[in-house]
Amino acid sequence: MIELIPAIDIIDGKCVRLSQGDYGTKKVYNENPVEVAKEFEAHGIRRLHVVDLDGAASHHIVNYKVLDQIASRTSLIIDFGGGIKSDEDLIIAFDNGAEMVTVGSLAVKSPELFLKWLERYGAGKMILGADVKDNKIAVNGWKDETTQDIFPFLKDYIHHGVEKVICTDISKDGMLEGPSIDLYKEILKLHPNLYLIASGGVSNLDDIFALQEACVPAVIFGKAIYEGRIQLKDLYQFLS
């Protein structure tokens, strides 16, 4: 059964969504992210993906108080990303209730630091964020593309012990046009034991079924819920 991981993206302490990572497309869905998290929990959701978009833009954690509020007022397992660039940021995330952290840009720019964290905290605590555009890794809140191809990037980190990867196809994110199933199939063909978390493009229940059929272990989604295309009650069939 595929694991369902709703996303709460935060700007100015509010629950928002962007399209293709463009801050100019920001839409506020709720002033209080804790309310949103509690609603997810009330419908049987156990895991949450929280993204500090201010942190991603500022290169250090900003919305850690929101993380603390969600963690202290729910029993959700939270993975947190956005702005984790230093040992201090990492400690702040864990101290404020993150069970896991997602690290993307830093894993590209400072691989030795990411590998140090991986060794220190273990693969269960560290999620590699692989954000791609045309199969190339993108960094800095998706504003900058690199020349690194997704497949050798993943292979190298999996060789070093990474077990969990969130892979976001930027062209799909927030567009409600369906996920990049072919890309995920290709990744899982090469790395069948990888805990791959699909992200971006989920528009309806059929997309979740398609990912499950493709044996993708987990999926992150947000806009489809906030726009009413997926009702929380419809997710019970995926929750064991």
C-alpha positions in Angstrom: 0.0 0.0 0.0 1.4 3.4 -1.0 2.1 5.8 1.9 0.2 9.1 1.7 2.1 12.2 2.7 0.2 15.5 2.5 2.4 18.6 2.2 2.1 21.8 4.1 4.2 24.6 2.5 4.8 27.6 4.6 5.4 31.3 3.8 5.0 33.9 6.6 3.7 31.2 8.9 0.8 30.4 6.5 -0.2 27.4 4.5 0.4 28.1 0.8 1.0 26.5 -2.5 3.1 27.5 -5.5 3.1 26.4 -9.1 6.5 25.0 -10.4 8.2 26.6 -7.4 7.4 30.1 -8.6 7.0 32.4 -5.5 5.0 34.8 -7.7 2.2 32.2 -7.9 1.7 31.9 -4.2 -1.8 31.2 -3.0 -2.7 31.1 0.7 -5.0 28.3 1.7 -5.0 28.6 5.4 -3.6 31.2 7.9 -3.1 28.4 10.4 -1.0 25.4 9.3 -1.8 23.6 12.6 -5.5 23.5 11.7 -4.6 21.9 8.4 -2.3 19.3 10.1 -5.0 18.5 12.7 -7.5 17.9 9.9 -5.1 15.5 8.2 -4.6 13.7 11.4 -8.4 13.5 12.0 -8.7 11.6 8.7 -6.2 9.0 9.5 -3.1 10.5 8.0 0.1 9.7 9.9 2.8 11.4 8.0 3.4 15.0 7.0 5.8 16.8 4.7 6.4 20.4 5.9 8.4 22.8 3.7 9.7 26.1 4.9 9.6 28.1 1.7 10.9 31.2 3.4 13.8 29.1 4.6 14.5 27.8 1.1 14.7 31.3 -0.2 16.7 32.6 2.8 19.2 29.7 3.0 18.5 29.1 6.7 15.5 27.8 8.6 12.8 30.5 9.2 9.5 28.9 10.1 10.7 26.5 12.9 8.0 27.8 15.3 5.3 26.5 12.9 7.1 23.1 12.9 7.1 23.1 16.7 3.4 24.0 16.8 2.4 21.2 14.5 4.7 18.6 16.2 3.5 19.5 19.7 -0.2 19.6 18.8 -0.4 16.5 16.7 1.1 13.0 16.7 2.0 13.2 13.0 5.4 12.0 11.8 6.9 15.1 10.2 9.6 15.3 7.6 10.9 18.9 7.3 12.7 20.6 4.5 13.6 24.1 3.3 16.6 26.1 4.4 18.6 23.3 6.0 22.1 24.5 5.2 24.1 24.1 8.4 24.6 22.0 11.5 22.6 24.6 13.4 19.7 24.4 11.0 19.6 20.7 11.3 19.6 20.8 15.1 16.8 23.4 15.0 14.7 21.1 12.8 15.1 18.1 15.1 14.7 20.1 18.3 11.4 21.5 17.0 9.8 18.2 16.2 11.0 16.9 12.8 11.4 13.2 12.8 13.3 13.4 9.5 14.7 16.2 7.4 14.8 16.6 3.6 18.0 17.9 2.2 18.3 19.0 -1.4 20.4 21.9 -2.4 23.0 21.2 0.2 23.4 17.6 -1.0 24.4 19.0 -4.4 26.6 21.9 -3.2 28.2 20.4 -0.1 28.0 16.6 -0.5 30.7 16.1 2.2 28.4 17.8 4.8 25.4 15.8 3.8 27.4 12.6 4.0 28.6 13.6 7.5 25.0 14.1 8.6 24.0 10.8 7.0 26.6 9.0 9.0 25.9 10.9 12.2 22.1 10.6 12.2 21.5 7.5 10.1 19.6 6.9 6.8 16.3 6.8 8.7 16.6 10.5 9.6 17.9 11.9 6.3 15.9 12.1 3.1 17.6 13.1 -0.1 15.7 15.7 -2.0 16.1 15.2 -5.8 14.4 18.0 -7.6 14.6 17.6 -11.3 13.8 19.5 -14.5 14.4 17.7 -17.8 16.2 15.0 -15.7 18.7 17.6 -14.4 19.0 18.4 -10.7 17.8 21.9 -9.6 18.7 23.8 -6.5 18.0 26.9 -4.4 14.2 26.6 -4.3 14.3 25.3 -7.9 15.6 28.6 -9.2 18.9 27.2 -10.5 19.4 24.2 -12.7 22.6 22.2 -12.5 24.3 20.0 -15.1 24.0 17.0 -12.8 21.8 14.2 -14.3 19.4 12.6 -11.8 20.5 9.0 -12.4 24.2 9.2 -11.5 23.3 11.7 -8.7 21.0 9.1 -7.1 23.3 6.2 -7.8 26.2 7.9 -6.0 24.2 8.8 -2.9 22.5 5.4 -2.7 26.0 3.8 -2.8 26.8 6.0 0.2 23.8 4.7 2.2 20.8 6.9 1.3 17.6 4.9 1.6 14.9 7.6 1.2 14.5 10.0 -1.7 11.9 12.6 -2.5 11.9 13.1 -6.2 10.0 16.1 -7.5 9.5 16.8 -11.2 9.5 20.6 -11.1 7.6 20.9 -14.4 4.7 19.0 -12.8 4.7 20.6 -9.3 1.5 22.4 -8.5 0.2 22.0 -12.1 -2.4 19.2 -11.3 -1.4 17.5 -14.6 -0.4 14.1 -13.3 2.9 12.8 -11.8 6.1 11.7 -13.7 5.3 8.0 -13.5 7.8 7.0 -16.2 10.6 8.7 -14.4 9.7 6.9 -11.1 9.5 3.6 -12.9 13.0 4.1 -14.3 14.4 5.0 -10.9 12.9 2.0 -9.2 14.0 -0.3 -12.0 17.6 0.8 -11.2 17.1 0.9 -7.4 14.3 -1.5 -6.5 14.9 -1.2 -2.8 14.8 2.6 -2.7 12.1 4.2 -0.6 11.1 6.6 -3.4 8.7 9.3 -2.5 6.9 10.8 -5.6 6.2 14.5 -5.5 4.5 16.8 -7.9 1.6 16.7 -10.3 -1.0 14.6 -8.3 -4.4 15.9 -9.4 -6.8 13.2 -8.3 -7.2 9.7 -6.9 -6.4 8.1 -10.2 -2.9 9.5 -10.0 -2.4 7.9 -6.6 -3.7 4.6 -7.9 -1.3 4.9 -10.9 1.7 5.5 -8.6 0.6 2.6 -6.4 0.4 0.4 -9.5 3.9 1.4 -10.5 5.0 0.2 -7.0 6.1 3.7 -5.9 6.3 3.4 -2.1 5.0 6.8 -1.1 3.6 10.0 -2.5 3.5 13.7 -1.5 0.6 15.8 -2.6 -1.0 19.0 -1.5 -2.7 21.2 -4.1 -5.2 18.5 -5.1 -6.5 18.5 -1.5 -6.5 22.3 -1.1 -8.3 22.7 -4.4 -10.9 20.1 -3.5 -9.9 17.6 -6.3 -9.2 15.0 -3.6 -11.5 14.7 -0.6 -9.8 13.5 2.6 -12.5 10.9 3.2 -11.6 9.4 -0.2 -8.1 8.6 1.1 -9.3 6.0 3.7 -9.0 3.2 1.1 -5.2 3.8 1.1 -4.9 3.9 4.9 -4.4 0.5 6.5 
